[in-house]
Amino acid sequence: MKFLMLHGINHNMFGKRDPRQYGTVTLDQINAALCDLGRELGVEVQHFQTNHEGAMCERIHQAYFDGVDGVMINAGAWTHYSYGIRDALAILNCPIVELHMSNIHAREAFRHRSVFAEIVQGQIAGFGVDSYLLALRTAVGHAQIPA
């Protein structure tokens, strides 16, 4: 089984960006932890990060053609306003788990709304790096449920 982790805008700056919200872990460390957990669960984990909305949509389209078994997405600020990414995600025929390192509901008001909420399996927020690991476990579990 193949799972895709999509990292959004500014995530290449994890470890440097607002350590109070995001800690000091880097994107490479997050990806390594996901790949380690993937091996433990017997699945392949691919990852992709971009600061360009169109590139994110194109990678989601490729995931459709690749037939991935599940997608985890931390789109960052795009979560709150990118209808283009939302529409691309809606094309997928697999579980989608939205995740955030910080608790978006305890932050600025504009972060409380997700334009993805209606099309994702669910949301995981506020657990730092563990949000990623919980999202992978959730996606794998839901991908294994017979249709």
C-alpha distance (Angstrom), angle and dihedral (degrees) to the residues before:
residue distance angle dihedral
M1 . . .
K2 3.82 . .
F3 3.79 125.6 .
L4 3.78 127.8 -174.3
M5 3.80 125.4 -147.3
L6 3.80 111.9 -157.8
H7 3.80 116.7 -161.5
G8 3.77 117.6 -166.3
I9 3.73 140.7 -152.9
N10 3.83 118.8 -26.2
H11 3.80 93.8 3.9
N12 3.78 90.3 117.9
M13 3.82 83.4 71.3
F14 3.81 96.0 60.1
G15 3.78 108.4 132.7
K16 3.80 90.5 37.2
R17 3.81 103.5 44.0
D18 3.81 119.1 85.7
P19 3.82 99.4 -35.7
R20 3.83 90.1 -166.2
Q21 3.83 89.8 67.2
Y22 3.79 101.6 28.2
G23 3.80 106.8 23.3
T24 3.79 122.9 -137.7
V25 3.80 99.7 -70.3
T26 3.80 115.1 123.1
L27 3.78 128.6 -134.2
D28 3.81 89.5 -111.7
Q29 3.81 89.8 55.4
I30 3.81 91.4 49.4
N31 3.81 91.3 50.0
A32 3.82 91.3 47.8
A33 3.82 90.9 51.9
L34 3.81 90.5 49.5
C35 3.80 92.3 49.5
D36 3.81 90.6 48.2
L37 3.80 91.1 51.4
G38 3.81 90.0 44.8
R39 3.81 90.5 56.4
E40 3.81 89.4 48.6
L41 3.82 89.8 51.8
G42 3.81 93.0 43.3
V43 3.81 96.0 -115.5
E44 3.80 135.8 114.9
V45 3.79 117.9 -116.5
Q46 3.79 121.0 -158.9
H47 3.78 122.2 -174.4
F48 3.77 136.2 -158.4
Q49 3.81 132.7 -177.3
T50 3.77 129.0 -174.6
N51 3.78 140.3 161.8
H52 3.82 90.4 -152.7
E53 3.79 119.8 87.5
G54 3.81 94.8 -152.8
A55 3.80 91.6 52.2
M56 3.81 89.0 52.7
C57 3.80 90.9 52.2
E58 3.81 91.2 48.4
R59 3.83 91.2 50.9
I60 3.80 90.0 50.6
H61 3.82 89.5 50.7
Q62 3.82 88.8 51.2
A63 3.81 89.6 51.2
Y64 3.80 87.9 57.4
F65 3.81 92.0 52.9
D66 3.82 91.0 43.4
G67 3.80 90.0 54.2
V68 3.79 95.5 -131.2
D69 3.79 115.3 -167.2
G70 3.79 95.7 -136.3
V71 3.79 143.7 -5.4
M72 3.77 130.4 -144.4
I73 3.79 115.8 -165.6
N74 3.77 134.0 -170.1
A75 3.77 99.0 176.5
G76 3.79 94.8 173.0
A77 3.80 112.9 -154.0
W78 3.82 90.8 -4.7
T79 3.83 86.5 72.5
H80 3.76 89.6 75.6
Y81 3.79 101.8 48.3
S82 3.82 116.5 5.7
Y83 3.77 107.1 112.6
G84 3.82 87.8 166.6
I85 3.81 91.8 62.7
R86 3.81 90.1 41.4
D87 3.80 91.2 54.3
A88 3.82 91.2 47.3
L89 3.82 90.9 51.1
A90 3.82 90.3 49.5
I91 3.81 88.7 63.8
L92 3.82 91.8 64.6
N93 3.81 121.6 99.5
C94 3.79 97.3 -155.0
P95 3.80 138.4 76.1
I96 3.81 113.5 -71.7
V97 3.79 119.9 -162.0
E98 3.80 119.7 -165.6
L99 3.77 115.0 -151.5
H100 3.77 140.7 179.5
M101 3.80 131.1 -173.5
S102 3.81 92.1 -143.0
N103 3.78 127.5 50.8
I104 3.80 98.4 -100.2
H105 3.81 90.6 -167.8
A106 3.82 91.5 61.3
R107 3.79 94.0 51.4
E108 3.81 136.0 68.4
A109 3.80 115.1 -26.2
F110 3.82 93.9 -113.8
R111 3.83 89.0 61.9
H112 3.81 93.5 58.2
R113 3.82 93.7 79.3
S114 3.78 124.9 70.0
V115 3.79 118.7 -166.2
F116 3.83 86.3 -159.1
A117 3.82 95.8 57.3
E118 3.80 96.0 95.9
I119 3.81 94.4 54.0
V120 3.81 104.6 37.4
Q121 3.79 127.9 87.4
G122 3.79 88.5 -123.4
Q123 3.79 147.0 -53.2
I124 3.79 131.7 -96.7
A125 3.80 116.5 -167.9
G126 3.76 141.0 163.1
F127 3.80 103.4 29.2
G128 3.80 100.4 101.5
V129 3.80 113.2 -141.4
D130 3.80 89.2 -7.8
S131 3.82 87.7 68.4
Y132 3.81 87.4 69.0
L133 3.80 93.9 48.5
L134 3.80 92.5 46.3
A135 3.80 89.5 49.7
L136 3.80 92.5 53.1
R137 3.80 91.9 47.9
T138 3.82 89.5 48.7
A139 3.81 94.2 47.9
V140 3.82 92.0 48.2
G141 3.79 91.5 47.9
H142 3.79 93.6 50.2
A143 3.81 93.5 43.9
Q144 3.79 89.1 56.4
I145 3.81 94.2 53.9
P146 3.81 108.7 102.4
A147 3.81 113.8 -113.3
